[in-house]
Amino acid sequence: MYQSIHKRLNDFIEFKKIDKKKFGVKFNASKSEISNWTSSTKMNMYRIADMSNAYPELDLNWLLTGRGQMIVSPKKGVVQAGDKNVYYNKEKAPQLKVEEGKEGYGLVKQNIELKLELKLVKEERDRLFNMLEKKM
């Protein structure tokens, strides 16, 4: 079932249990601006970036495409794996070595792949922002 970015933004605001005015205050967006976004008005990429900085738990991939989870874990030392939280010691994480075929190998491999994918997404986002800046 297709869900628009406007509906997903509404879902996030409802999830936060705040009104549109309070939602926008964190990144200087007016209630009418938020109301427009949650109905059908196009959203400015700069404002989406502002929103992302104000609400780091909001997964932009989910907001923009509908893929993934609405919320990414804002807690340090916690990674969400499906519906489970995986706790780790950040200082020891670089020392983790898991051999192929051993328990946890798949998660470590998936984590590395996701980090690489995230890097590519961030590079693409920066490229698009630069293109927009040049056009303005």
QUIDACOR-V954039 format. One line per field, one symbol per residue. ss: DSSP state (A for helix, B for strand, O for the rest). phi: phi as a letter, one per 30 degrees, with the letter a starting at -180 (. if undefined). A space follows every 10 residues. Layout:
BEGIN
ss = ???
phi = ???
END
This chain:
BEGIN
ss = OOOOAAAAAA AAAAAAOOOA AAAAAOOOOO AAAAAAAAAO OOOOAAAAAA AAAAOOOBOA AAAAAOOOOO BOOOOOOBBB BOOBBBBOOA AAAOOOOOOO OOOOAAAAAA AAAAAAAAAA AAAAAAAAAA AAAAAO
phi = .dbdedddde ddddddhbdd ddddedbhcd ddddedddca ddcdddddde ddddbddddd edddcicicd ccddddibbd bicccccbce dcedddbbde jdejeddddd dddddddded ddddeddddd dddddd
END
